[in-house]
Amino acid sequence: MDCFALRARNDNEITMSELEKIVQDLKQTLQYHQQRGIEFLPKGRPSMKPEKDAKKIKTLEEIRAEIGDCTRCRLCKGRTHIVFGVGNPNAKLMFVGEGPGRDEDMQGEPFVGRAGQLLNKIIEAMGMKRSDVFINNIVMCRPPENRAPQPDEAEKCIPFLHQRIAFIKPKVIVCLGSVAFQFLLKTEKKISQSRGEWFDYEGIKVMPTYHPAFLLRNPDAKKPVWEDMKKVMEVLKSV
């Protein structure tokens, strides 16, 4: 019933069914406007709800600019270069290691030493080139004597890894070694118990496997790593 016509009638003449219909119509009208983001203010004047700002995804250039000449942790004191990351910004596959070694520190590029040469061979065996994937580390400065990054060092650096992942949006991340696996997924699980199993990071499939440097010392571990990479290849074929 028209609300304006209703005002011309005596309240006693309104039936219960008419009241129920009026209430139902008002509810539907309110729901309609709420879905459109309109609030009803006490003065009767609608205002649009401000939309929540979506979290801005930064480009690789913007991420690198934010890092600057980083002094956020003690690792800056012994570095030659910040080792940011290298590869295809649209890569479906990302490799994450633990940190730069001597060769990486000198050249400013991840995985360029003996372990990097082995990683290149693994990538080629998967039917890809180094330029097809994206390669980076948990920390971007070389730890002294190639030791593992300490938690407070990783804490300062890993937000930039998260930003790179958000921009690149790989379909699969391969964690090379326990340090990368544990820091990225915030777990204490050992790589020997977890390699070959799928994990999840923000909806991205994660495969932990042995670090190429470990393979140089333990050639017998190459076979299980290849089994892990075959699982990665199967997933990549499906996307």
Backbone hydrogen bonds, N-H to C=O, Kabsch-Sander energy under -0.5 kcal/mol:
donor,donor_aa,acceptor,acceptor_aa,energy
6,L,2,D,-1.7
7,R,3,C,-1.1
8,A,4,F,-0.6
8,A,5,A,-0.8
9,R,6,L,-1.4
13,E,10,N,-1.9
14,I,11,D,-1.5
19,L,15,T,-1.9
20,E,16,M,-2.3
21,K,17,S,-2.0
22,I,18,E,-2.3
23,V,19,L,-2.6
24,Q,20,E,-2.3
25,D,21,K,-2.6
26,L,22,I,-2.5
27,K,23,V,-2.3
28,Q,24,Q,-2.3
29,T,25,D,-2.3
30,L,26,L,-2.6
31,Q,27,K,-2.7
32,Y,28,Q,-2.2
33,H,29,T,-2.1
34,Q,30,L,-2.4
35,Q,31,Q,-2.3
36,R,32,Y,-1.0
37,G,34,Q,-1.6
38,I,33,H,-2.8
39,E,47,S,-1.9
41,L,39,E,-0.7
44,G,41,L,-2.4
47,S,39,E,-1.1
49,K,37,G,-2.4
58,K,56,K,-0.6
63,I,59,T,-2.5
64,R,60,L,-2.5
65,A,61,E,-2.2
66,E,62,E,-2.0
67,I,63,I,-1.9
68,G,64,R,-1.8
70,C,68,G,-1.4
76,C,73,C,-1.5
77,K,74,R,-1.7
78,G,75,L,-1.0
79,R,76,C,-0.6
83,V,81,H,-0.5
83,V,140,M,-3.2
84,F,82,I,-1.0
86,V,135,I,-2.2
88,N,133,V,-2.1
91,A,88,N,-1.8
94,M,172,V,-2.3
95,F,134,F,-2.8
96,V,174,V,-2.6
97,G,136,N,-2.5
105,D,101,G,-2.5
106,M,102,R,-2.0
107,Q,103,D,-2.1
108,G,104,E,-2.5
109,E,104,E,-0.7
117,Q,113,G,-2.3
118,L,114,R,-1.8
119,L,115,A,-2.2
120,N,116,G,-2.4
121,K,117,Q,-1.6
122,I,118,L,-2.0
123,I,119,L,-2.6
124,E,120,N,-2.5
125,A,121,K,-2.3
126,M,122,I,-1.2
127,G,124,E,-1.7
128,M,123,I,-1.9
132,D,129,K,-1.8
133,V,129,K,-0.6
133,V,130,R,-0.9
134,F,93,L,-1.9
135,I,86,V,-3.1
136,N,95,F,-2.2
138,I,97,G,-1.5
139,V,98,E,-1.7
146,N,143,P,-1.8
147,R,144,P,-2.0
153,E,150,Q,-0.8
154,A,150,Q,-2.5
155,E,151,P,-2.3
156,K,152,D,-1.0
157,C,153,E,-1.1
158,I,154,A,-3.1
160,F,157,C,-1.4
161,L,157,C,-0.8
162,H,158,I,-2.5
163,Q,159,P,-1.8
164,R,160,F,-1.9
165,I,161,L,-2.5
166,A,162,H,-2.3
167,F,163,Q,-1.9
168,I,164,R,-2.8
169,K,165,I,-2.8
171,K,92,K,-1.6
172,V,92,K,-2.3
173,I,205,K,-2.5
174,V,94,M,-3.2
175,C,173,I,-0.6
175,C,207,M,-1.6
176,L,96,V,-3.1
176,L,174,V,-0.6
177,G,175,C,-1.1
177,G,209,T,-3.0
181,F,177,G,-1.9
182,Q,178,S,-3.2
183,F,179,V,-2.3
184,L,180,A,-2.3
185,L,181,F,-2.0
186,K,182,Q,-0.7
187,T,182,Q,-1.6
193,Q,190,K,-0.7
194,S,190,K,-1.1
195,R,191,I,-2.6
196,G,208,P,-1.6
197,E,194,S,-1.9
199,F,206,V,-2.4
201,Y,204,I,-2.5
204,I,201,Y,-2.5
205,K,171,K,-1.3
206,V,199,F,-2.9
207,M,173,I,-2.7
209,T,175,C,-2.5
214,F,211,H,-0.9
215,L,211,H,-1.5
216,L,212,P,-1.7
217,R,213,A,-1.0
218,N,214,F,-1.8
221,A,218,N,-2.3
222,K,219,P,-1.9
223,K,220,D,-0.7
225,V,221,A,-1.7
226,W,222,K,-2.4
227,E,223,K,-2.0
228,D,224,P,-2.0
229,M,225,V,-2.4
230,K,226,W,-1.9
231,K,227,E,-1.3
232,V,228,D,-1.7
233,M,229,M,-2.5
234,E,230,K,-1.8
235,V,231,K,-1.7
236,L,232,V,-2.4
237,K,233,M,-1.9
238,S,234,E,-0.9
238,S,235,V,-0.8
239,V,236,L,-0.9
